[in-house]
């Protein structure tokens, strides 16, 4: 009897173990089957998206555009956005501007037109265009068209239509008129051997002469704010006395300003003052920053060593924000050596009151994370941020100033 009971107990145990093993096997099959089903479902979803894009006549282009946009949306600043100073891009940018009606920095990078939020560091793509070798990129006041020098040829790029128009004239440099619907440009006529300044529609039509027979091969162009006057001056050179010449767009009412060695100019927002920089002496090594009135008089030094190409006016028409040039070798002429990138400046950043001369540091030395040589400084409309490009790698940075 004991042997029979023992045998029954043994059979019961074996049966229970078998049931347990079967349950484990079934659970494993269900788990793996469910996982494979989810994978197939995801694959099916991708195939549906690809099919929908293929059905669209312009599917490939749309898919590429959506991909570009998605990348723009997901890319963020490369530096710590919570710090007072932050690096916003790692790549070389062109056409730094503020998108009209926003506080977003707008620029061209790696064949994309992008904006970036200075608070979050989030990028957004506005479009793409395959320029090959960009040398200049200048947005108009409406943020919808840009003057572009690509591989030595000048174009007007329309962001909305994504089309370009190439200028027929051999243009050396160009800027927008006040309303941003015409181009003012300097070009060389190879037949007459004359250098001229003209103004034309964005398609190059209706060209009109402004200034005939310029004496300089390389010039900078500027508009006098709140007026229809265009100004030019020779590219700053410590060996040349650089005067500023201004004319009405009809070529009338000429006026001259300045005349120091290597002199450079930056009009105030109201067009009634000029921030200017120049070399202290011929072929000199010391830069002088100063302010003068719209007639070229009442010159006042600001005791600050920099070029106006490292400055930007505040909208109050009094303050300027500047990066100070530091570290220039003693045997290098200024501003030539800086312009030719013989050296990289280790900038410090300041706010200067042009009426009192008071200077305020924007960053303490320990807050500057690396050696920065700044150019193309701009402010957002509320003047909470100072944006600039680093010359060494062309990257975009910003400083929180309020």
ChimeraX attribute file (.defattr): number of C-alpha atoms within 10 A of each C-alpha:
attribute: neighborCount
match mode: 1-to-1
recipient: residues
	/A:1	6
	/A:2	6
	/A:3	8
	/A:4	9
	/A:5	10
	/A:6	11
	/A:7	11
	/A:8	11
	/A:9	12
	/A:10	11
	/A:11	12
	/A:12	12
	/A:13	10
	/A:14	12
	/A:15	11
	/A:16	11
	/A:17	12
	/A:18	12
	/A:19	11
	/A:20	11
	/A:21	10
	/A:22	12
	/A:23	12
	/A:24	12
	/A:25	12
	/A:26	10
	/A:27	11
	/A:28	12
	/A:29	12
	/A:30	12
	/A:31	12
	/A:32	10
	/A:33	12
	/A:34	12
	/A:35	12
	/A:36	12
	/A:37	12
	/A:38	11
	/A:39	12
	/A:40	12
	/A:41	12
	/A:42	12
	/A:43	11
	/A:44	12
	/A:45	12
	/A:46	12
	/A:47	12
	/A:48	12
	/A:49	12
	/A:50	14
	/A:51	12
	/A:52	11
	/A:53	16
	/A:54	13
	/A:55	11
	/A:56	12
	/A:57	9
	/A:58	10
	/A:59	15
	/A:60	14
	/A:61	12
	/A:62	13
	/A:63	16
	/A:64	12
	/A:65	16
	/A:66	14
	/A:67	13
	/A:68	17
	/A:69	19
	/A:70	14
	/A:71	14
	/A:72	21
	/A:73	16
	/A:74	11
	/A:75	15
	/A:76	18
	/A:77	21
	/A:78	15
	/A:79	15
	/A:80	13
	/A:81	19
	/A:82	11
	/A:83	12
	/A:84	16
	/A:85	22
	/A:86	22
	/A:87	22
	/A:88	24
	/A:89	21
	/A:90	15
	/A:91	12
	/A:92	16
	/A:93	24
	/A:94	22
	/A:95	21
	/A:96	21
	/A:97	26
	/A:98	23
	/A:99	22
	/A:100	15
	/A:101	9
	/A:102	12
	/A:103	21
	/A:104	22
	/A:105	25
	/A:106	26
	/A:107	23
	/A:108	24
	/A:109	18
	/A:110	15
	/A:111	14
	/A:112	20
	/A:113	20
	/A:114	23
	/A:115	24
	/A:116	25
	/A:117	17
	/A:118	24
	/A:119	15
	/A:120	12
	/A:121	22
	/A:122	18
	/A:123	25
	/A:124	23
	/A:125	24
	/A:126	18
	/A:127	18
	/A:128	19
	/A:129	15
	/A:130	8
	/A:131	14
	/A:132	10
	/A:133	11
	/A:134	19
	/A:135	14
	/A:136	17
	/A:137	21
	/A:138	22
	/A:139	24
	/A:140	21
	/A:141	18
	/A:142	14
	/A:143	17
	/A:144	16
	/A:145	23
	/A:146	24
	/A:147	25
	/A:148	26
	/A:149	22
	/A:150	16
	/A:151	12
	/A:152	14
	/A:153	17
	/A:154	25
	/A:155	22
	/A:156	22
	/A:157	22
	/A:158	17
	/A:159	17
	/A:160	10
	/A:161	9
	/A:162	12
	/A:163	12
	/A:164	19
	/A:165	15
	/A:166	17
	/A:167	15
	/A:168	12
	/A:169	14
	/A:170	15
	/A:171	20
	/A:172	18
	/A:173	19
	/A:174	23
	/A:175	22
	/A:176	24
	/A:177	21
	/A:178	18
	/A:179	10
	/A:180	17
	/A:181	14
	/A:182	20
	/A:183	21
	/A:184	24
	/A:185	21
	/A:186	26
	/A:187	18
	/A:188	18
	/A:189	13
	/A:190	9
	/A:191	6
	/A:192	8
	/A:193	9
	/A:194	14
	/A:195	20
	/A:196	18
	/A:197	25
	/A:198	19
	/A:199	24
	/A:200	18
	/A:201	13
	/A:202	25
	/A:203	16
	/A:204	17
	/A:205	12
	/A:206	10
	/A:207	15
	/A:208	15
	/A:209	14
	/A:210	20
	/A:211	23
	/A:212	13
	/A:213	13
	/A:214	18
	/A:215	12
	/A:216	11
	/A:217	13
	/A:218	15
	/A:219	16
	/A:220	18
	/A:221	21
	/A:222	20
	/A:223	21
	/A:224	23
	/A:225	15
	/A:226	11
	/A:227	12
	/A:228	14
	/A:229	21
	/A:230	25
	/A:231	22
	/A:232	24
	/A:233	25
	/A:234	22
	/A:235	19
	/A:236	27
	/A:237	23
	/A:238	26
	/A:239	17
	/A:240	17
	/A:241	18
	/A:242	23
	/A:243	20
	/A:244	20
	/A:245	16
	/A:246	23
	/A:247	20
	/A:248	17
	/A:249	21
	/A:250	15
	/A:251	17
	/A:252	12
	/A:253	10
	/A:254	13
	/A:255	13
	/A:256	15
	/A:257	19
	/A:258	20
	/A:259	16
	/A:260	22
	/A:261	24
	/A:262	29
	/A:263	29
	/A:264	28
	/A:265	26
	/A:266	21
	/A:267	23
	/A:268	24
	/A:269	18
	/A:270	15
	/A:271	16
	/A:272	16
	/A:273	21
	/A:274	25
	/A:275	25
	/A:276	24
	/A:277	28
	/A:278	31
	/A:279	30
	/A:280	18
	/A:281	17
	/A:282	17
	/A:283	19
	/A:284	20
	/A:285	19
	/A:286	19
	/A:287	22
	/A:288	19
	/A:289	21
	/A:290	22
	/A:291	23
	/A:292	20
	/A:293	17
	/A:294	16
	/A:295	13
	/A:296	17
	/A:297	13
	/A:298	11
	/A:299	14
	/A:300	16
	/A:301	16
	/A:302	20
	/A:303	12
	/A:304	19
	/A:305	19
	/A:306	25
	/A:307	31
	/A:308	29
	/A:309	19
	/A:310	20
	/A:311	25
	/A:312	24
	/A:313	23
	/A:314	21
	/A:315	15
	/A:316	10
	/A:317	16
	/A:318	15
	/A:319	20
	/A:320	20
	/A:321	24
	/A:322	28
	/A:323	28
	/A:324	20
	/A:325	23
	/A:326	15
	/A:327	10
	/A:328	19
	/A:329	12
	/A:330	10
	/A:331	10
	/A:332	16
	/A:333	23
	/A:334	30
	/A:335	28
	/A:336	20
	/A:337	18
	/A:338	17
	/A:339	15
	/A:340	10
	/A:341	11
	/A:342	13
	/A:343	16
	/A:344	21
	/A:345	20
	/A:346	17
	/A:347	21
	/A:348	20
	/A:349	22
	/A:350	19
	/A:351	21
	/A:352	22
	/A:353	17
	/A:354	20
	/A:355	11
	/A:356	10
	/A:357	16
	/A:358	12
	/A:359	18
	/A:360	12
	/A:361	14
	/A:362	21
	/A:363	16
	/A:364	9
	/A:365	12
	/A:366	7
	/A:367	11
	/A:368	16
	/A:369	10
	/A:370	10
	/A:371	13
	/A:372	19
	/A:373	24
	/A:374	29
	/A:375	20
	/A:376	19
	/A:377	23
	/A:378	23
	/A:379	23
	/A:380	18
	/A:381	16
	/A:382	11
	/A:383	14
	/A:384	15
	/A:385	21
	/A:386	21
	/A:387	26
	/A:388	26
	/A:389	25
	/A:390	20
	/A:391	17
	/A:392	15
	/A:393	13
	/A:394	18
	/A:395	19
	/A:396	26
	/A:397	23
	/A:398	23
	/A:399	20
	/A:400	19
	/A:401	15
	/A:402	10
